[in-house]
Amino acid sequence: MVKAPWLKTKMDLYWAIIAQFLHPIKKCFQGVVCTNILGADLEVKDVGPAIQLYEFCNSFGEIFQIRKGQPEQILQDIARDQQVEIVPELIADFHKNLLSVIKEDRGEKNSIYITNGDAWLNDLGAYINELAFMSKELHLEFVNKGTLGYNKLSPCKLHVLNLLCDEALSTVKLRKLIEEQNGRAAERRNDAKAKLRAAKAKEKELREGLKNDMKEGATPIEGNRNQLISDIKKAKEVKLTAIKEKKLGTVLRSKPLMLEDREAYWKLDGYSNNKMLLLQEFDNENFTGNDIWFEFTEDEEKTIENHAAISPHLLCRKSSSA
């Protein structure tokens, strides 16, 4: 039997065999196609962009003056696809704030937009018109046509917002914020590691004390024994809390729980309070254009997460021995 070059030990071979049986996890659980995100009924192709927008709002809402509950409202308003006389204030303000950050980064004079005015729509159209590579996907006839032109943007309103969000991410202002957040995350991670070490040591010390009391037929005072057991339980709770803090501080930016072929499994920071497992299935022909998103039952999620807990052993060994 010829082993792959990265199979160095029997354990490597063990994980390789396990992975062969567990790899086709999607074939076991089809999941349900997502079409409703945070109360917004969407086309399948718009689910990914909707999640992307929500994650952006969750990470940078403070800069763009977006409060709790407003990202959901933005998505719902866009999904309704109504012909409006005035663009909803919340959506208009979000566009204005994004444009202001982008303009500031480019050294341009910020425009002062009046309430219920459509000057920001002219700026939006002019800015997008500069991005020639987007012209095939966006209906650029809305340029300089105010609210009437904005209505003609359907079904591209969500994609226009994400375009502005992507542009804002490359500005100095947001890059600095990301660096600061990453620094704070590293501090939290180090603090959590220290707490975890201390909690483990305390639990071990208490268990050793209980074990010594019970050695050689010793009969510890019942009150002392109960107190030790109670202290051990408390120490264990502290340890579990430290473990959770360590996990929360591991990464700031979203990363997949697991990657398999054309599939990525996510527990996103903002969406569903990091409780719902989502599967992103990539389109082979257009890697980002026609992705399909799935959600699972609670039992299916547990099975998939167990699989994810095993698979990284194989992936890590491949990369570490390359």
Helices and strands as residue ranges (DSSP letters): H 10-22, H 25-28, E 32-33, E 36-37, E 40-41, H 44-60, H 70-80, H 89-105, H 119-130, G 132-134, G 140-142, H 146-151, H 157-169, H 172-214, G 215-217, H 222-248, E 258-260, E 263-266, G 271-274, E 278-281, E 292-295, H 298-320
